[in-house]
Amino acid sequence: MSVDKAFRDMIRNEIEVQLKPLRDVVARLEEGTADLDALRNVAERLAPLAEVVGPLFGAQIPAAAKGVRRGPGRPPAARSSVTAAPAAAGGKRRGRKPAAAGADGARACAIIGCGKPSRTKGYCAAHYQKLRMLEKTHRRPSDWKDYADPDSVDDIKLPRGRAASKALAAAAQAGHAG
Ligand SMILES: [Zn+2]
């Protein structure tokens, strides 16, 4: 009897011993009396053993655990289609509303012709930014009131380039004077 065979026999016996609790659990599963803890215990006991001796007997360690060779053909279908589905069913969409304001209580921006929903003090995000900037540079028009009525305030065109710097300087002067 070769050393190799003796070794294999020894392992085989060891596996027999290790497998006994598994058989017990399987029997209880068949009777419907198994508890998951027992199953987990067996799995934990078998895990290292399977890794070490499994290859000796040509056993395949589950590909999921090892990341080694999968069989021919396509891998099992991903479950993305199942998990992705429920979100669409819920109805309400999240996120900001598109431009159509006023439909369900959201005020429109105070600036005439803007049409975006108001975000802050009656102004849309962009026009509130503009309002803040005008305020900071002492150029806020008197009709740019907080919470002005929707679509009621004339937008103003800001000067550009040199005219802009001039206007800013003038406004700053006025601001300091006032
Ligand atoms: Zn606006």
Backbone and ligand atoms as CSV (ligand in chain L), in Angstrom:
chain,resi,resn,atom,element,x,y,z
A,1,MET,N,N,0.848,-1.190,0.000
A,1,MET,CA,C,0.000,0.000,0.000
A,1,MET,C,C,0.888,1.246,0.000
A,2,SER,N,N,0.675,2.083,-0.972
A,2,SER,CA,C,1.543,3.255,-1.120
A,2,SER,C,C,1.222,4.313,-0.062
A,3,VAL,N,N,2.222,5.150,0.112
A,3,VAL,CA,C,2.016,6.252,1.050
A,3,VAL,C,C,0.850,7.113,0.588
A,4,ASP,N,N,0.836,7.263,-0.700
A,4,ASP,CA,C,-0.232,8.094,-1.268
A,4,ASP,C,C,-1.598,7.548,-0.902
A,5,LYS,N,N,-1.745,6.230,-1.057
A,5,LYS,CA,C,-3.054,5.635,-0.786
A,5,LYS,C,C,-3.400,5.730,0.693
A,6,ALA,N,N,-2.384,5.470,1.535
A,6,ALA,CA,C,-2.614,5.579,2.975
A,6,ALA,C,C,-3.097,6.984,3.334
A,7,PHE,N,N,-2.446,7.929,2.724
A,7,PHE,CA,C,-2.814,9.309,3.001
A,7,PHE,C,C,-4.259,9.583,2.591
A,8,ARG,N,N,-4.587,9.090,1.409
A,8,ARG,CA,C,-5.946,9.294,0.928
A,8,ARG,C,C,-6.970,8.619,1.845
A,9,ASP,N,N,-6.638,7.410,2.282
A,9,ASP,CA,C,-7.559,6.708,3.182
A,9,ASP,C,C,-7.766,7.493,4.465
A,10,MET,N,N,-6.640,8.001,4.973
A,10,MET,CA,C,-6.721,8.748,6.213
A,10,MET,C,C,-7.661,9.955,6.041
A,11,ILE,N,N,-7.447,10.638,4.945
A,11,ILE,CA,C,-8.286,11.809,4.679
A,11,ILE,C,C,-9.739,11.402,4.540
A,12,ARG,N,N,-9.942,10.295,3.813
A,12,ARG,CA,C,-11.303,9.832,3.602
A,12,ARG,C,C,-11.999,9.560,4.939
A,13,ASN,N,N,-11.274,8.920,5.830
A,13,ASN,CA,C,-11.848,8.653,7.144
A,13,ASN,C,C,-12.179,9.950,7.870
A,14,GLU,N,N,-11.236,10.860,7.774
A,14,GLU,CA,C,-11.442,12.149,8.446
A,14,GLU,C,C,-12.701,12.832,7.907
A,15,ILE,N,N,-12.852,12.733,6.610
A,15,ILE,CA,C,-14.024,13.382,6.010
A,15,ILE,C,C,-15.297,12.673,6.461
A,16,GLU,N,N,-15.222,11.353,6.542
A,16,GLU,CA,C,-16.388,10.622,7.034
A,16,GLU,C,C,-16.827,11.171,8.383
A,17,VAL,N,N,-15.812,11.367,9.255
A,17,VAL,CA,C,-16.117,11.879,10.594
A,17,VAL,C,C,-16.723,13.277,10.503
A,18,GLN,N,N,-16.078,14.091,9.669
A,18,GLN,CA,C,-16.541,15.477,9.573
A,18,GLN,C,C,-17.923,15.559,8.930
A,19,LEU,N,N,-18.207,14.613,8.060
A,19,LEU,CA,C,-19.470,14.691,7.334
A,19,LEU,C,C,-20.645,14.193,8.156
A,20,LYS,N,N,-20.346,13.474,9.231
A,20,LYS,CA,C,-21.450,12.896,10.001
A,20,LYS,C,C,-22.459,13.959,10.442
A,21,PRO,N,N,-21.989,15.029,11.063
A,21,PRO,CA,C,-22.987,16.044,11.453
A,21,PRO,C,C,-23.768,16.597,10.277
A,22,LEU,N,N,-23.115,16.649,9.119
A,22,LEU,CA,C,-23.829,17.142,7.942
A,22,LEU,C,C,-24.962,16.191,7.586
A,23,ARG,N,N,-24.636,14.910,7.647
A,23,ARG,CA,C,-25.691,13.929,7.343
A,23,ARG,C,C,-26.838,14.053,8.335
A,24,ASP,N,N,-26.457,14.271,9.605
A,24,ASP,CA,C,-27.499,14.432,10.618
A,24,ASP,C,C,-28.417,15.601,10.258
A,25,VAL,N,N,-27.770,16.697,9.879
A,25,VAL,CA,C,-28.569,17.885,9.569
A,25,VAL,C,C,-29.450,17.638,8.360
A,26,VAL,N,N,-28.860,16.950,7.364
A,26,VAL,CA,C,-29.654,16.663,6.165
A,26,VAL,C,C,-30.864,15.811,6.535
A,27,ALA,N,N,-30.613,14.834,7.407
A,27,ALA,CA,C,-31.724,13.990,7.834
A,27,ALA,C,C,-32.799,14.825,8.509
A,28,ARG,N,N,-32.336,15.753,9.363
A,28,ARG,CA,C,-33.317,16.579,10.062
A,28,ARG,C,C,-34.017,17.540,9.108
A,29,LEU,N,N,-33.276,17.982,8.097
A,29,LEU,CA,C,-33.908,18.836,7.085
A,29,LEU,C,C,-35.042,18.091,6.413
A,30,GLU,N,N,-34.758,16.812,6.132
A,30,GLU,CA,C,-35.781,16.010,5.458
A,30,GLU,C,C,-37.001,15.819,6.351
A,31,GLU,N,N,-36.727,15.750,7.657
A,31,GLU,CA,C,-37.861,15.626,8.577
A,31,GLU,C,C,-38.510,16.979,8.839
A,32,GLY,N,N,-37.812,18.015,8.467
A,32,GLY,CA,C,-38.342,19.352,8.716
A,32,GLY,C,C,-38.092,19.843,10.126
A,33,THR,N,N,-37.093,19.255,10.809
A,33,THR,CA,C,-36.848,19.667,12.190
A,33,THR,C,C,-35.512,20.391,12.359
A,34,ALA,N,N,-34.798,20.598,11.280
A,34,ALA,CA,C,-33.475,21.208,11.394
A,34,ALA,C,C,-33.590,22.683,11.764
A,35,ASP,N,N,-32.647,23.151,12.550
A,35,ASP,CA,C,-32.592,24.586,12.792
A,35,ASP,C,C,-31.367,25.139,12.079
A,36,LEU,N,N,-31.447,26.395,11.758
A,36,LEU,CA,C,-30.399,26.992,10.934
A,36,LEU,C,C,-29.069,27.062,11.669
A,37,ASP,N,N,-29.110,27.156,12.984
A,37,ASP,CA,C,-27.857,27.223,13.726
A,37,ASP,C,C,-27.031,25.958,13.513
A,38,ALA,N,N,-27.695,24.822,13.585
A,38,ALA,CA,C,-26.984,23.563,13.393
A,38,ALA,C,C,-26.346,23.526,12.010
A,39,LEU,N,N,-27.098,23.977,11.046
A,39,LEU,CA,C,-26.603,23.988,9.669
A,39,LEU,C,C,-25.376,24.887,9.553
A,40,ARG,N,N,-25.473,26.043,10.209
A,40,ARG,CA,C,-24.365,26.993,10.140
A,40,ARG,C,C,-23.120,26.399,10.813
A,41,ASN,N,N,-23.330,25.758,11.938
A,41,ASN,CA,C,-22.192,25.138,12.626
A,41,ASN,C,C,-21.476,24.147,11.723
A,42,VAL,N,N,-22.243,23.324,11.078
A,42,VAL,CA,C,-21.648,22.323,10.204
A,42,VAL,C,C,-20.895,22.993,9.074
A,43,ALA,N,N,-21.513,24.005,8.523
A,43,ALA,CA,C,-20.870,24.704,7.411
A,43,ALA,C,C,-19.544,25.285,7.848
A,44,GLU,N,N,-19.527,25.845,9.063
A,44,GLU,CA,C,-18.283,26.429,9.547
A,44,GLU,C,C,-17.217,25.359,9.765
A,45,ARG,N,N,-17.636,24.226,10.282
A,45,ARG,CA,C,-16.665,23.156,10.509
A,45,ARG,C,C,-16.107,22.619,9.208
A,46,LEU,N,N,-16.943,22.580,8.206
A,46,LEU,CA,C,-16.518,21.975,6.945
A,46,LEU,C,C,-15.725,22.924,6.059
A,47,ALA,N,N,-15.884,24.184,6.264
A,47,ALA,CA,C,-15.274,25.130,5.334
A,47,ALA,C,C,-13.770,24.942,5.170
A,48,PRO,N,N,-13.002,24.947,6.273
A,48,PRO,CA,C,-11.550,24.796,6.094
A,48,PRO,C,C,-11.181,23.423,5.546
A,49,LEU,N,N,-11.859,22.422,5.993
A,49,LEU,CA,C,-11.569,21.068,5.524
A,49,LEU,C,C,-11.771,20.960,4.022
A,50,ALA,N,N,-12.865,21.486,3.560
A,50,ALA,CA,C,-13.172,21.394,2.136
A,50,ALA,C,C,-12.094,22.083,1.313
A,51,GLU,N,N,-11.609,23.226,1.826
A,51,GLU,CA,C,-10.598,23.943,1.071
A,51,GLU,C,C,-9.310,23.140,0.951
A,52,VAL,N,N,-8.943,22.456,2.046
A,52,VAL,CA,C,-7.658,21.761,2.064
A,52,VAL,C,C,-7.715,20.462,1.272
A,53,VAL,N,N,-8.699,19.643,1.556
A,53,VAL,CA,C,-8.694,18.303,0.974
A,53,VAL,C,C,-9.569,18.182,-0.262
A,54,GLY,N,N,-10.416,19.148,-0.468
A,54,GLY,CA,C,-11.326,19.061,-1.605
A,54,GLY,C,C,-10.616,18.768,-2.909
A,55,PRO,N,N,-9.577,19.536,-3.229
A,55,PRO,CA,C,-8.895,19.322,-4.519
A,55,PRO,C,C,-8.316,17.917,-4.666
A,56,LEU,N,N,-7.932,17.284,-3.551
A,56,LEU,CA,C,-7.361,15.932,-3.624
A,56,LEU,C,C,-8.346,14.963,-4.251
A,57,PHE,N,N,-9.610,15.223,-4.028
A,57,PHE,CA,C,-10.612,14.306,-4.535
A,57,PHE,C,C,-11.327,14.861,-5.754
A,58,GLY,N,N,-10.743,15.910,-6.297
A,58,GLY,CA,C,-11.350,16.469,-7.497
A,58,GLY,C,C,-12.603,17.266,-7.207
A,59,ALA,N,N,-12.831,17.527,-5.928
A,59,ALA,CA,C,-14.015,18.307,-5.598
A,59,ALA,C,C,-13.795,19.749,-6.007
A,60,GLN,N,N,-14.828,20.388,-6.452
A,60,GLN,CA,C,-14.718,21.792,-6.855
A,60,GLN,C,C,-15.194,22.689,-5.730
A,61,ILE,N,N,-14.296,23.547,-5.322
A,61,ILE,CA,C,-14.719,24.560,-4.368
A,61,ILE,C,C,-15.599,25.544,-5.115
A,62,PRO,N,N,-16.706,25.885,-4.503
A,62,PRO,CA,C,-17.639,26.784,-5.211
A,62,PRO,C,C,-16.922,27.994,-5.769
A,63,ALA,N,N,-17.189,28.272,-7.026
A,63,ALA,CA,C,-16.495,29.369,-7.710
A,63,ALA,C,C,-16.712,30.692,-6.999
A,64,ALA,N,N,-17.864,30.834,-6.401
A,64,ALA,CA,C,-18.170,32.095,-5.736
A,64,ALA,C,C,-17.188,32.348,-4.602
A,65,ALA,N,N,-16.790,31.269,-3.906
A,65,ALA,CA,C,-15.906,31.441,-2.758
A,65,ALA,C,C,-14.474,31.689,-3.193
A,66,LYS,N,N,-14.056,31.074,-4.262
A,66,LYS,CA,C,-12.653,31.121,-4.638
A,66,LYS,C,C,-12.342,32.033,-5.800
A,67,GLY,N,N,-13.345,32.293,-6.615
A,67,GLY,CA,C,-13.097,33.096,-7.788
A,67,GLY,C,C,-12.333,32.355,-8.861
A,68,VAL,N,N,-12.298,31.039,-8.800
A,68,VAL,CA,C,-11.604,30.273,-9.826
A,68,VAL,C,C,-12.576,29.694,-10.832
A,69,ARG,N,N,-12.032,29.150,-11.839
A,69,ARG,CA,C,-12.686,28.663,-13.041
A,69,ARG,C,C,-14.180,28.377,-12.925
A,70,ARG,N,N,-14.916,29.043,-13.768
A,70,ARG,CA,C,-16.318,28.702,-13.864
A,70,ARG,C,C,-16.500,27.805,-15.071
A,71,GLY,N,N,-17.628,27.140,-15.104
A,71,GLY,CA,C,-17.895,26.192,-16.169
A,71,GLY,C,C,-18.079,26.880,-17.489
A,72,PRO,N,N,-18.235,26.105,-18.543
A,72,PRO,CA,C,-18.454,26.694,-19.869
A,72,PRO,C,C,-19.800,27.381,-19.944
A,73,GLY,N,N,-19.950,28.242,-20.906
A,73,GLY,CA,C,-21.224,28.925,-21.104
A,73,GLY,C,C,-21.315,30.192,-20.295
A,74,ARG,N,N,-22.479,30.781,-20.382
A,74,ARG,CA,C,-22.668,32.064,-19.708
A,74,ARG,C,C,-22.791,31.866,-18.209
A,75,PRO,N,N,-22.314,32.838,-17.446
A,75,PRO,CA,C,-22.530,32.766,-15.998
A,75,PRO,C,C,-24.007,32.961,-15.705
A,76,PRO,N,N,-24.428,32.587,-14.515
A,76,PRO,CA,C,-25.844,32.756,-14.177
A,76,PRO,C,C,-26.256,34.200,-14.356
A,77,ALA,N,N,-27.470,34.398,-14.816
A,77,ALA,CA,C,-27.930,35.755,-15.121
A,77,ALA,C,C,-27.857,36.634,-13.881
A,78,ALA,N,N,-27.399,37.836,-14.078
A,78,ALA,CA,C,-27.370,38.789,-12.970
A,78,ALA,C,C,-28.801,39.127,-12.582
A,79,ARG,N,N,-28.975,39.527,-11.330
A,79,ARG,CA,C,-30.336,39.794,-10.881
A,79,ARG,C,C,-30.703,41.259,-10.966
A,80,SER,N,N,-29.945,42.004,-11.761
A,80,SER,CA,C,-30.173,43.449,-11.804
A,80,SER,C,C,-31.607,43.776,-12.202
A,81,SER,N,N,-32.161,42.992,-13.111
A,81,SER,CA,C,-33.503,43.317,-13.579
A,81,SER,C,C,-34.512,43.214,-12.440
A,82,VAL,N,N,-34.256,42.304,-11.508
A,82,VAL,CA,C,-35.191,42.142,-10.400
A,82,VAL,C,C,-35.048,43.283,-9.405
A,83,THR,N,N,-33.783,43.609,-9.066
A,83,THR,CA,C,-33.577,44.597,-8.019
A,83,THR,C,C,-33.862,46.011,-8.504
A,84,ALA,N,N,-33.701,46.252,-9.808
A,84,ALA,CA,C,-33.871,47.613,-10.302
A,84,ALA,C,C,-35.340,47.998,-10.425
A,85,ALA,N,N,-36.184,47.011,-10.558
A,85,ALA,CA,C,-37.572,47.280,-10.896
A,85,ALA,C,C,-38.369,48.107,-9.883
A,86,PRO,N,N,-38.333,47.805,-8.586
A,86,PRO,CA,C,-39.321,48.401,-7.677
A,86,PRO,C,C,-39.315,49.918,-7.643
A,87,ALA,N,N,-38.164,50.562,-7.886
A,87,ALA,CA,C,-38.075,52.017,-7.773
A,87,ALA,C,C,-39.080,52.713,-8.688
A,88,ALA,N,N,-39.265,52.141,-9.877
A,88,ALA,CA,C,-40.141,52.785,-10.840
A,88,ALA,C,C,-41.603,52.699,-10.431
A,89,ALA,N,N,-41.935,51.702,-9.641
A,89,ALA,CA,C,-43.335,51.456,-9.325
A,89,ALA,C,C,-43.904,52.477,-8.348
A,90,GLY,N,N,-43.047,53.098,-7.559
A,90,GLY,CA,C,-43.492,53.912,-6.441
A,90,GLY,C,C,-44.326,55.126,-6.794
A,91,GLY,N,N,-44.189,55.667,-7.990
A,91,GLY,CA,C,-44.989,56.820,-8.350
A,91,GLY,C,C,-44.192,58.101,-8.265
A,92,LYS,N,N,-44.165,58.732,-7.106
A,92,LYS,CA,C,-43.535,60.051,-6.978
A,92,LYS,C,C,-42.065,60.017,-7.341
A,93,ARG,N,N,-41.680,60.955,-8.167
A,93,ARG,CA,C,-40.272,61.072,-8.486
A,93,ARG,C,C,-39.615,62.051,-7.555
A,94,ARG,N,N,-38.347,61.837,-7.323
A,94,ARG,CA,C,-37.628,62.737,-6.434
A,94,ARG,C,C,-36.888,63.780,-7.255
A,95,GLY,N,N,-36.372,64.750,-6.540
A,95,GLY,CA,C,-35.585,65.762,-7.210
A,95,GLY,C,C,-36.402,66.998,-7.509
A,96,ARG,N,N,-35.737,67.970,-8.081
A,96,ARG,CA,C,-36.378,69.247,-8.350
A,96,ARG,C,C,-37.395,69.141,-9.458
A,97,LYS,N,N,-38.367,70.004,-9.381
A,97,LYS,CA,C,-39.360,70.028,-10.443
A,97,LYS,C,C,-38.810,70.754,-11.668
A,98,PRO,N,N,-39.253,70.359,-12.815
A,98,PRO,CA,C,-38.864,71.076,-14.037
A,98,PRO,C,C,-39.548,72.433,-14.109
A,99,ALA,N,N,-39.255,73.167,-15.153
A,99,ALA,CA,C,-39.589,74.591,-15.256
A,99,ALA,C,C,-41.051,74.945,-15.001
A,100,ALA,N,N,-41.960,74.080,-15.333
A,100,ALA,CA,C,-43.367,74.415,-15.162
A,100,ALA,C,C,-43.691,74.664,-13.703
A,101,ALA,N,N,-43.757,75.951,-13.345
A,101,ALA,CA,C,-43.993,76.288,-11.949
A,101,ALA,C,C,-45.460,76.581,-11.730
A,102,GLY,N,N,-45.853,76.672,-10.487
A,102,GLY,CA,C,-47.194,77.089,-10.152
A,102,GLY,C,C,-48.239,75.993,-10.265
A,103,ALA,N,N,-47.878,74.874,-10.822
A,103,ALA,CA,C,-48.856,73.819,-11.029
A,103,ALA,C,C,-49.392,73.297,-9.699
A,104,ASP,N,N,-48.492,72.925,-8.791
A,104,ASP,CA,C,-48.985,72.412,-7.517
A,104,ASP,C,C,-48.422,73.217,-6.341
A,105,GLY,N,N,-48.718,74.499,-6.348
A,105,GLY,CA,C,-48.380,75.299,-5.194
A,105,GLY,C,C,-47.047,75.992,-5.274
A,106,ALA,N,N,-46.144,75.515,-6.126
A,106,ALA,CA,C,-44.839,76.154,-6.225
A,106,ALA,C,C,-44.973,77.480,-6.958
A,107,ARG,N,N,-44.511,78.543,-6.329
A,107,ARG,CA,C,-44.582,79.860,-6.979
A,107,ARG,C,C,-43.582,79.937,-8.110
A,108,ALA,N,N,-43.904,80.761,-9.060
A,108,ALA,CA,C,-42.936,81.029,-10.113
A,108,ALA,C,C,-42.006,82.134,-9.638
A,109,CYS,N,N,-40.866,82.226,-10.281
A,109,CYS,CA,C,-39.895,83.271,-9.983
A,109,CYS,C,C,-40.539,84.652,-10.161
A,110,ALA,N,N,-40.126,85.581,-9.324
A,110,ALA,CA,C,-40.712,86.923,-9.376
A,110,ALA,C,C,-40.353,87.678,-10.639
A,111,ILE,N,N,-39.293,87.270,-11.280
A,111,ILE,CA,C,-38.838,88.011,-12.459
A,111,ILE,C,C,-39.728,87.699,-13.662
A,112,ILE,N,N,-40.158,88.753,-14.316
A,112,ILE,CA,C,-41.060,88.588,-15.454
A,112,ILE,C,C,-40.377,87.794,-16.568
A,113,GLY,N,N,-41.079,86.775,-17.024
A,113,GLY,CA,C,-40.583,85.987,-18.147
A,113,GLY,C,C,-39.580,84.912,-17.783
A,114,CYS,N,N,-39.259,84.794,-16.499
A,114,CYS,CA,C,-38.278,83.777,-16.110
A,114,CYS,C,C,-38.901,82.389,-16.186
A,115,GLY,N,N,-40.027,82.207,-15.473
A,115,GLY,CA,C,-40.749,80.944,-15.577
A,115,GLY,C,C,-40.233,79.826,-14.705
A,116,LYS,N,N,-39.070,79.990,-14.105
A,116,LYS,CA,C,-38.567,78.928,-13.225
A,116,LYS,C,C,-39.270,79.005,-11.874
A,117,PRO,N,N,-39.345,77.893,-11.185
A,117,PRO,CA,C,-39.960,77.934,-9.848
A,117,PRO,C,C,-39.093,78.735,-8.887
A,118,SER,N,N,-39.742,79.431,-7.978
A,118,SER,CA,C,-38.979,80.235,-7.028
A,118,SER,C,C,-38.374,79.337,-5.960
A,119,ARG,N,N,-37.196,79.714,-5.508
A,119,ARG,CA,C,-36.511,78.931,-4.485
A,119,ARG,C,C,-36.373,79.738,-3.205
A,120,THR,N,N,-35.933,80.990,-3.333
A,120,THR,CA,C,-35.645,81.775,-2.143
A,120,THR,C,C,-36.265,83.156,-2.264
A,121,LYS,N,N,-37.053,83.537,-1.276
A,121,LYS,CA,C,-37.658,84.874,-1.212
A,121,LYS,C,C,-38.389,85.234,-2.491
A,122,GLY,N,N,-38.966,84.232,-3.137
A,122,GLY,CA,C,-39.763,84.501,-4.326
A,122,GLY,C,C,-38.981,84.494,-5.623
A,123,TYR,N,N,-37.697,84.171,-5.543
A,123,TYR,CA,C,-36.860,84.192,-6.746
A,123,TYR,C,C,-36.304,82.792,-7.026
A,124,CYS,N,N,-36.078,82.525,-8.304
A,124,CYS,CA,C,-35.425,81.263,-8.646
A,124,CYS,C,C,-33.968,81.352,-8.214
A,125,ALA,N,N,-33.283,80.234,-8.312
A,125,ALA,CA,C,-31.895,80.204,-7.825
A,125,ALA,C,C,-31.038,81.263,-8.516
A,126,ALA,N,N,-31.165,81.319,-9.828
A,126,ALA,CA,C,-30.316,82.240,-10.584
A,126,ALA,C,C,-30.638,83.688,-10.240
A,127,HIS,N,N,-31.936,84.016,-10.169
A,127,HIS,CA,C,-32.303,85.407,-9.912
A,127,HIS,C,C,-32.059,85.795,-8.458
A,128,TYR,N,N,-32.103,84.811,-7.568
A,128,TYR,CA,C,-31.763,85.156,-6.188
A,128,TYR,C,C,-30.269,85.478,-6.083
A,129,GLN,N,N,-29.475,84.714,-6.827
A,129,GLN,CA,C,-28.042,85.020,-6.897
A,129,GLN,C,C,-27.839,86.452,-7.386
A,130,LYS,N,N,-28.572,86.788,-8.427
A,130,LYS,CA,C,-28.438,88.119,-9.012
A,130,LYS,C,C,-28.860,89.179,-7.997
A,131,LEU,N,N,-29.973,88.898,-7.315
A,131,LEU,CA,C,-30.460,89.833,-6.307
A,131,LEU,C,C,-29.397,90.078,-5.234
A,132,ARG,N,N,-28.806,88.976,-4.778
A,132,ARG,CA,C,-27.771,89.106,-3.739
A,132,ARG,C,C,-26.605,89.954,-4.233
A,133,MET,N,N,-26.231,89.692,-5.478
A,133,MET,CA,C,-25.102,90.421,-6.040
A,133,MET,C,C,-25.445,91.905,-6.143
A,134,LEU,N,N,-26.663,92.186,-6.620
A,134,LEU,CA,C,-27.082,93.588,-6.750
A,134,LEU,C,C,-27.096,94.272,-5.381
A,135,GLU,N,N,-27.571,93.525,-4.397
A,135,GLU,CA,C,-27.651,94.076,-3.048
A,135,GLU,C,C,-26.246,94.399,-2.530
A,136,LYS,N,N,-25.340,93.436,-2.772
A,136,LYS,CA,C,-23.971,93.605,-2.278
A,136,LYS,C,C,-23.268,94.792,-2.916
A,137,THR,N,N,-23.648,95.067,-4.160
A,137,THR,CA,C,-23.002,96.166,-4.882
A,137,THR,C,C,-23.883,97.410,-4.893
A,138,HIS,N,N,-24.823,97.445,-3.990
A,138,HIS,CA,C,-25.695,98.626,-3.812
A,138,HIS,C,C,-26.438,98.996,-5.074
A,139,ARG,N,N,-26.859,98.015,-5.826
A,139,ARG,CA,C,-27.573,98.303,-7.061
A,139,ARG,C,C,-28.935,97.621,-7.096
A,140,ARG,N,N,-29.407,97.217,-5.947
A,140,ARG,CA,C,-30.662,96.482,-5.959
A,140,ARG,C,C,-31.817,97.424,-6.293
A,141,PRO,N,N,-32.541,97.121,-7.390
A,141,PRO,CA,C,-33.663,97.993,-7.758
A,141,PRO,C,C,-34.761,97.919,-6.699
A,142,SER,N,N,-35.504,98.988,-6.590
A,142,SER,CA,C,-36.497,99.058,-5.508
A,142,SER,C,C,-37.611,98.031,-5.699
A,143,ASP,N,N,-37.875,97.669,-6.962
A,143,ASP,CA,C,-38.968,96.705,-7.151
A,143,ASP,C,C,-38.504,95.249,-6.975
A,144,TRP,N,N,-37.235,95.046,-6.763
A,144,TRP,CA,C,-36.761,93.689,-6.479
A,144,TRP,C,C,-36.969,93.392,-4.998
A,145,LYS,N,N,-38.210,93.308,-4.610
A,145,LYS,CA,C,-38.518,93.101,-3.193
A,145,LYS,C,C,-38.422,91.627,-2.841
A,146,ASP,N,N,-38.221,91.385,-1.560
A,146,ASP,CA,C,-38.356,90.016,-1.085
A,146,ASP,C,C,-39.817,89.601,-1.259
A,147,TYR,N,N,-39.996,88.359,-1.668
A,147,TYR,CA,C,-41.323,87.780,-1.831
A,147,TYR,C,C,-42.214,88.627,-2.741
A,148,ALA,N,N,-41.620,89.184,-3.773
A,148,ALA,CA,C,-42.426,89.895,-4.766
A,148,ALA,C,C,-43.345,88.893,-5.453
A,149,ASP,N,N,-44.437,89.391,-6.008
A,149,ASP,CA,C,-45.378,88.495,-6.678
A,149,ASP,C,C,-44.699,87.789,-7.849
A,150,PRO,N,N,-45.128,86.577,-8.129
A,150,PRO,CA,C,-44.550,85.854,-9.261
A,150,PRO,C,C,-44.730,86.646,-10.551
A,151,ASP,N,N,-43.716,86.620,-11.374
A,151,ASP,CA,C,-43.786,87.218,-12.707
A,151,ASP,C,C,-44.161,88.698,-12.647
A,152,SER,N,N,-43.656,89.433,-11.670
A,152,SER,CA,C,-44.077,90.825,-11.483
A,152,SER,C,C,-42.907,91.809,-11.490
A,153,VAL,N,N,-41.689,91.301,-11.508
A,153,VAL,CA,C,-40.537,92.188,-11.374
A,153,VAL,C,C,-39.748,92.213,-12.676
A,154,ASP,N,N,-39.447,93.426,-13.115
A,154,ASP,CA,C,-38.659,93.559,-14.341
A,154,ASP,C,C,-37.222,93.135,-14.090
A,155,ASP,N,N,-36.751,92.292,-14.978
A,155,ASP,CA,C,-35.332,91.942,-14.898
A,155,ASP,C,C,-34.520,93.157,-15.311
A,156,ILE,N,N,-33.304,93.253,-14.837
A,156,ILE,CA,C,-32.464,94.354,-15.297
A,156,ILE,C,C,-31.259,93.786,-16.017
A,157,LYS,N,N,-30.832,94.532,-16.982
A,157,LYS,CA,C,-29.652,94.112,-17.725
A,157,LYS,C,C,-28.442,94.796,-17.124
A,158,LEU,N,N,-27.503,94.011,-16.746
A,158,LEU,CA,C,-26.320,94.590,-16.113
A,158,LEU,C,C,-25.326,95.028,-17.177
A,159,PRO,N,N,-24.681,96.129,-16.932
A,159,PRO,CA,C,-23.651,96.558,-17.871
A,159,PRO,C,C,-22.496,95.570,-17.878
A,160,ARG,N,N,-21.765,95.563,-18.985
A,160,ARG,CA,C,-20.636,94.655,-19.112
A,160,ARG,C,C,-19.357,95.425,-19.352
A,161,GLY,N,N,-18.270,94.757,-19.159
A,161,GLY,CA,C,-16.963,95.334,-19.469
A,161,GLY,C,C,-16.673,96.598,-18.680
A,162,ARG,N,N,-16.194,97.624,-19.392
A,162,ARG,CA,C,-15.821,98.875,-18.718
A,162,ARG,C,C,-17.027,99.515,-18.077
A,163,ALA,N,N,-18.154,99.438,-18.770
A,163,ALA,CA,C,-19.386,100.007,-18.210
A,163,ALA,C,C,-19.712,99.357,-16.870
A,164,ALA,N,N,-19.422,98.077,-16.790
A,164,ALA,CA,C,-19.709,97.352,-15.551
A,164,ALA,C,C,-18.855,97.893,-14.407
A,165,SER,N,N,-17.556,98.069,-14.675
A,165,SER,CA,C,-16.685,98.564,-13.600
A,165,SER,C,C,-17.091,99.970,-13.189
A,166,LYS,N,N,-17.457,100.764,-14.195
A,166,LYS,CA,C,-17.913,102.131,-13.907
A,166,LYS,C,C,-19.149,102.095,-13.012
A,167,ALA,N,N,-20.097,101.275,-13.416
A,167,ALA,CA,C,-21.351,101.185,-12.665
A,167,ALA,C,C,-21.075,100.709,-11.236
A,168,LEU,N,N,-20.181,99.727,-11.114
A,168,LEU,CA,C,-19.844,99.212,-9.785
A,168,LEU,C,C,-19.220,100.309,-8.930
A,169,ALA,N,N,-18.305,101.060,-9.546
A,169,ALA,CA,C,-17.632,102.132,-8.811
A,169,ALA,C,C,-18.651,103.170,-8.357
A,170,ALA,N,N,-19.528,103.525,-9.278
A,170,ALA,CA,C,-20.547,104.528,-8.962
A,170,ALA,C,C,-21.449,104.044,-7.832
A,171,ALA,N,N,-21.818,102.768,-7.956
A,171,ALA,CA,C,-22.706,102.207,-6.943
A,171,ALA,C,C,-22.003,102.175,-5.579
A,172,ALA,N,N,-20.711,101.846,-5.609
A,172,ALA,CA,C,-19.961,101.792,-4.373
A,172,ALA,C,C,-19.902,103.177,-3.731
A,173,GLN,N,N,-19.677,104.187,-4.567
A,173,GLN,CA,C,-19.681,105.577,-4.083
A,173,GLN,C,C,-21.015,105.886,-3.417
A,174,ALA,N,N,-22.068,105.588,-4.152
A,174,ALA,CA,C,-23.417,105.860,-3.648
A,174,ALA,C,C,-23.654,105.113,-2.330
A,175,GLY,N,N,-23.162,103.899,-2.318
A,175,GLY,CA,C,-23.353,103.090,-1.116
A,175,GLY,C,C,-22.664,103.703,0.089
A,176,HIS,N,N,-21.432,104.201,-0.133
A,176,HIS,CA,C,-20.699,104.801,0.988
A,176,HIS,C,C,-21.334,106.113,1.407
A,177,ALA,N,N,-21.821,106.840,0.377
A,177,ALA,CA,C,-22.431,108.131,0.683
A,177,ALA,C,C,-23.716,107.923,1.489
A,178,GLY,N,N,-24.498,106.918,1.057
A,178,GLY,CA,C,-25.803,106.748,1.694
A,178,GLY,C,C,-25.722,106.112,3.008
L,1,ZN,ZN,ZN,-35.818,83.560,-12.163
